Structure formats: C-alpha cells, structure tokens
Amino acid sequence: MSEQLVMRTVAESQSERSEIIFPADANGLGNLFGGRLMQYIDLVGAMAASRHARATTVTASMDHLDFVAPVHVGDLLILKASVNRAFRTSMEVGVKAMVEDVREQRLKHVSSAYLTYVAVDPTGHGLVVPQLVCETDHQRRRYEDAGRRREMRAGETLRKKRLREELPPEWHL
Ligand SMILES: CC(C)(COP(=O)(O)OP(=O)(O)OC[C@H]1O[C@@H](n2cnc3c(N)ncnc32)[C@H](O)[C@@H]1OP(=O)(O)O)[C@@H](O)C(=O)NCCC(=O)NCCS
C-alpha cells in the first residue's frame, strides 16, 4: 500500500466509554483511584486509535495528566476520545473524562490527556496509518496543536535519552 493514501474523518473513529464507579475502584477517601482512571483513559484512547488505523495499536506515551476534580463511588464517568492528528505510524488522541450529573443533566470535567498510539502488525512492526480529515474549525485547531505538541515531545524524548545515558552503568539493564 502507498503511504498515507487512505483518509478517514475524525468522526469515523470518535469513541466513548462509560463506567459506574464501584467501591472496589476507590481509595480510602471513597474517590476513584487515579491509576484506574488512567486505565480507562488509555482504553478509550486505544479504541479511537484502533478504529482510525483499523489495526492493533500500542500506547507509546501519555502526556501530562491533570486530575481536575475527584470522581466518587456511584458516579457515572463518561470518557470521550478523538484522534487529533495522524502522523506516519502514530496518532495523537485527545481524551476527556467527565462525570455526568444524571439529575441535572450536566457534565463536569474531571480529567483530560493526550496520548500517542502506534499502529502495529501482528509481528509488532509499525503500520502506516490513514491521514486524518478535519471537517470543523475545532478539529483543525486540534490538528495544528497536535503538530506543535509532537515537536515538544521529540525534544523531550531526546532529553530523556541523554538522561538515560548519564545513569551509572550498574543501573543499565
Ligand atoms: C511505541 C513503540 C512501538 C515505538 O517503537 P520505536 O521502535 O521506538 O519506533 P520508532 O522510533 O520507529 O517510532 C515509531 C513511531 O512512534 C512514535 N513514537 C515513538 N516513541 C514515542 C513516544 N515516546 N511518544 C510519542 N510518540 C512516539 C514516533 O514518533 C513514530 O511516529 P511516526 O511513525 O508517526 O513518525 C515501541 O517503543 C513500543 O513497542 N513500546 C511499547 C508499547 C507498549 O507496550 N505499550 C503499552 C504500555 S503498558
């Protein structure tokens, strides 16, 4: 297949997942454990990336994640994921987590993150993903922002590589 000939719209892969929070997922304060929320974010992000690529994807990175407000036992958690930009074999996906107040019919933002997924074949080799077609101004803005974040990530990856090289040899696996 020629590289990047296939194109897919943002809407084609937009994904949603909802969860009712049970006590088994809570910390001592009765709030959703942060690690579980990260798992939900990763899962819904992978759904969007795999739908866009129509292939298995692996998580390459999760950017800075803020826990804006706690999620309580019994809350209805809604997670929405959207591919912001497709590169060659990787895609940036934005995920927003919200709690739905079912009585007031209102959504409260509790967390959001940007994740990068890489499409892989069954042997783990990278697959070229379809280009992303933006249909709205909002999608175009997210597309541009994702390009800027990719540049920042590249600088960060280089910085981490240098840091690893500076570790004492006995720490190298
Ligand atoms: C992610 C992974 C496939 C990248 O493999 P790699 O050999 O480093 O691949 P490359 O350097 O050729 O990069 C492939 C793509 O991944 C992107 N990438 C690699 N590391 C990245 C990172 N840390 N953050 C964001 N993107 C990254 C590259 O930019 C490139 O994108 P492009 O093809 O769209 O330009 C590999 O590191 C891997 O398998 N990691 C483990 C994934 C996993 O197990 N995830 C679950 C974690 S629990």
The ligand as an ORCA input file, in Angstrom:
! r2SCAN-3c Opt
* xyz 0 1
  C       5.921      2.719     20.807
  C       6.909      1.842     20.024
  C       6.136      0.955     19.056
  C       7.818      2.778     19.220
  O       8.758      1.943     18.622
  P      10.150      2.519     18.052
  O      10.964      1.402     17.562
  O      10.720      3.454     19.077
  O       9.619      3.218     16.801
  P      10.090      4.481     16.022
  O      11.188      5.249     16.677
  O      10.297      3.995     14.630
  O       8.762      5.348     16.127
  C       7.547      4.895     15.580
  C       6.518      5.973     15.817
  O       6.271      6.079     17.219
  C       6.445      7.419     17.629
  N       6.969      7.372     18.992
  C       7.975      6.600     19.458
  N       8.159      6.837     20.780
  C       7.251      7.776     21.137
  C       6.930      8.436     22.365
  N       7.585      8.168     23.494
  N       5.929      9.331     22.359
  C       5.240      9.601     21.231
  N       5.497      9.018     20.025
  C       6.484      8.120     19.995
  C       7.451      8.006     16.649
  O       7.358      9.415     16.591
  C       6.999      7.351     15.359
  O       5.854      8.023     14.867
  P       5.612      8.249     13.271
  O       5.832      6.932     12.587
  O       4.198      8.672     13.165
  O       6.580      9.292     12.828
  C       7.792      0.965     20.962
  O       8.586      1.818     21.765
  C       6.991      0.036     21.809
  O       6.581     -1.026     21.382
  N       6.777      0.430     23.092
  C       5.967     -0.383     23.998
  C       4.495     -0.152     23.739
  C       3.658     -0.786     24.806
  O       3.897     -1.891     25.212
  N       2.666     -0.026     25.255
  C       1.858     -0.432     26.366
  C       2.476      0.121     27.591
  S       1.879     -0.619     29.043
*
